[in-house]
Amino acid sequence: MKVIDAVEGFVNKQDRKIRSKVRKKAMKNVETNLIFAGRRLNDLDLEEWQHIIAEEESVIWQKFMKGGIGTVLAIAFFGVP
């Protein structure tokens, strides 16, 4: 639970613009993963979609936390990789 709490605390401290970029990146990743899995976006209901997006956002934030402050600054200036 410490990792999840740390990620949530880190996310809450970030600027809305950065959180929006991470959300868009998560949506693209999920859409790509659905294509590779042979599923369509229409196959998911709203709750499933929101849950999958939230999980992907968590994965992205954990990657950024591992990368350190330099990664966060890079995101702010250059966007989400």
C-alpha positions in Angstrom: 0.0 0.0 0.0 2.9 2.3 0.5 3.6 2.4 -3.2 0.0 3.2 -4.1 -0.1 6.0 -1.5 3.2 7.4 -2.7 1.9 7.4 -6.3 -1.4 9.1 -5.3 0.5 11.7 -3.3 2.8 12.4 -6.2 0.0 12.7 -8.7 -2.0 15.0 -6.6 0.9 17.4 -6.3 1.3 17.7 -10.1 -0.1 20.4 -12.3 -3.4 19.8 -14.1 -1.7 20.2 -17.5 0.7 17.3 -16.7 -2.0 15.1 -15.3 -4.0 15.7 -18.5 -1.0 14.7 -20.6 -0.6 11.5 -18.6 -4.4 10.7 -19.0 -4.2 11.2 -22.8 -1.1 8.9 -22.9 -2.9 6.3 -20.8 -5.9 6.4 -23.2 -3.6 5.9 -26.2 -1.8 3.0 -24.5 -5.1 1.3 -23.6 -6.5 1.7 -27.1 -3.3 0.1 -28.5 -3.4 -2.7 -26.0 -7.1 -3.4 -26.9 -6.1 -3.6 -30.6 -3.4 -6.1 -29.8 -5.8 -8.1 -27.7 -8.3 -8.2 -30.5 -11.0 -6.3 -28.6 -12.8 -3.1 -29.5 -13.5 -0.1 -27.4 -17.2 -0.6 -27.9 -16.9 -4.0 -26.1 -16.1 -2.3 -22.8 -18.6 -0.5 -20.6 -17.9 2.8 -19.0 -16.8 1.3 -15.7 -14.3 -1.1 -17.3 -12.9 1.7 -19.4 -12.4 4.0 -16.4 -10.8 1.1 -14.4 -8.4 0.2 -17.2 -7.4 3.9 -17.8 -6.8 4.4 -14.0 -4.5 1.3 -14.0 -2.6 2.5 -17.0 -2.2 6.0 -15.4 -0.8 4.4 -12.3 1.7 2.5 -14.4 2.8 5.7 -16.1 3.1 7.6 -12.9 5.2 4.8 -11.4 7.6 5.0 -14.4 7.9 8.8 -13.9 8.6 8.4 -10.2 11.4 5.9 -10.9 12.8 8.3 -13.4 13.0 11.1 -10.8 12.5 14.8 -11.0 14.3 15.1 -14.3 11.6 13.0 -15.9 8.8 15.2 -14.5 10.6 18.3 -15.8 11.0 16.7 -19.2 7.3 15.9 -19.2 6.4 19.5 -18.3 8.5 20.9 -21.2 8.4 18.2 -23.9 5.2 16.3 -23.2 4.6 12.6 -22.4 6.9 10.2 -24.2 
